[in-house]
Amino acid sequence: MKSLFFATRSKNKIENMEYRLQGLDIKLITPYDINIDLDINENGKTVTENALLKAKAYYEKTNIPTIAGDSALFVEKFNKQPGLFVKRVNGKELDDDELENYYIQELKKVGGQSTAFYITGLAFIKDNKEHVQEIKEKSFIFKADRYKGKKSNDPLGRLEYDENINKYFCEMNENDKKERNSYFDKGCVRFILNNI
């Protein structure tokens, strides 16, 4: 079995990666498994640059083949795009509640909803060789009218809505997630298998 270190402390991202790797001969290792927490200055200009910064930092500490990702958010009706700064507003890192409330207010300014999408950059390092890829994810509706049910590990999951599935991200079951994320999941797994 091959080991793969995932350079993130996001429980939502770890859960999604575990799902993607089901049935593959790959053991996913996270910072929680080996009690490592790095403070990385994500000052890259693109998602792939930020992903590479994270992958390098963790690879140098673990010497385990490492994957990292970084996402940028683009909202059609916003004049000023969040881009790389999904969670950082005016230089401040927002907690989950602040983040949700910030986007609700911004969406209300543009009529309550907008089409949006993420671009995710992936970086993989093995044997000191670096590989990067960028994937544009499927569009969704970003809504100020949040889902009233329970929160999930995804801080914006109560605002992100898929019209084809007719559900908010936070209420999707495994089949819904598979349908919604199939393009990205396949691209991510292909990227891993090509480099591991």
Residue pairs with C-beta under 8 A, 6 or more apart in sequence:
1 25
1 26
1 27
2 25
2 26
2 27
2 65
2 196
3 26
3 27
3 29
3 64
3 65
4 21
4 26
4 27
4 28
4 29
4 64
4 65
4 66
4 67
4 192
4 196
5 29
5 30
5 58
5 59
5 62
5 64
5 65
5 66
5 67
6 13
6 14
6 17
6 28
6 29
6 30
6 66
6 67
6 68
7 31
7 54
7 55
7 57
7 58
7 59
7 66
7 67
7 68
8 14
8 30
8 31
8 54
8 68
8 69
9 30
9 31
9 32
9 37
10 153
11 153
12 152
12 153
12 154
12 157
13 69
14 28
14 30
14 32
15 153
16 177
16 181
17 28
17 188
18 28
19 174
19 177
19 185
20 185
20 188
20 189
21 28
21 189
21 192
24 189
24 193
26 192
26 196
29 62
29 64
31 37
31 38
31 58
34 62
36 58
36 61
36 62
38 57
38 58
38 61
40 53
40 54
40 57
41 53
42 50
42 53
42 54
42 70
42 84
43 50
43 53
44 50
44 52
44 53
44 70
44 84
45 84
46 84
46 121
46 134
47 69
47 70
47 71
47 72
47 84
47 119
47 120
47 121
47 134
48 70
48 121
48 122
48 123
48 132
48 133
48 134
49 121
50 70
50 84
50 121
51 68
51 69
51 70
51 121
51 122
51 123
51 132
52 68
52 121
52 123
52 130
52 132
53 68
54 68
54 70
54 123
55 66
55 67
55 68
55 123
55 124
55 125
55 130
56 123
56 125
56 130
58 66
58 68
59 65
59 66
59 125
65 124
65 125
65 126
65 195
65 196
66 124
66 125
66 126
67 122
67 123
67 124
67 192
68 122
68 123
69 120
69 121
69 122
69 123
70 84
70 120
70 121
71 86
71 118
71 119
71 120
71 121
71 137
72 82
72 83
72 84
72 86
72 118
72 119
72 120
72 121
73 81
73 82
73 83
73 86
73 116
73 117
73 118
74 81
74 82
74 83
74 116
74 117
74 118
74 119
75 81
75 82
75 106
75 107
75 114
75 115
75 116
75 142
76 114
76 115
76 116
77 110
77 111
77 114
77 115
78 106
78 110
78 114
86 99
86 156
87 93
87 94
87 99
87 155
88 94
89 102
94 102
96 151
96 155
99 155
99 156
100 146
100 155
100 156
100 158
100 159
103 142
103 144
103 156
103 159
104 144
104 146
104 159
105 144
107 113
107 114
107 142
107 143
107 144
107 159
108 144
112 143
112 144
112 145
113 141
113 142
113 143
113 144
113 145
114 141
114 142
115 139
115 140
115 141
115 142
116 139
116 140
116 141
116 142
116 160
117 136
117 137
117 138
117 139
117 140
118 136
118 137
119 134
119 135
119 136
119 137
120 134
120 135
120 137
120 184
121 132
121 133
121 134
122 132
122 133
122 134
122 135
122 188
122 191
123 130
123 131
123 132
124 130
124 131
124 132
124 191
124 192
124 195
124 196
125 131
126 195
126 196
131 191
131 194
131 195
133 187
133 191
135 183
135 184
135 187
135 188
137 181
137 183
137 184
138 162
138 180
138 181
138 183
138 184
140 160
140 161
140 162
140 163
140 169
141 160
141 161
141 162
141 163
142 159
142 160
142 161
143 159
143 160
143 161
143 168
144 159
146 158
146 159
146 168
147 157
147 158
147 159
147 168
147 170
147 171
149 158
149 170
149 171
150 170
151 157
151 158
151 170
152 158
152 169
152 170
154 160
154 169
154 170
156 169
157 168
157 169
157 170
158 168
158 169
158 170
159 168
160 168
160 169
161 167
161 168
161 169
162 168
162 169
162 172
162 176
162 180
164 179
164 180
165 172
165 176
165 179
165 180
167 176
169 180
172 180
178 185
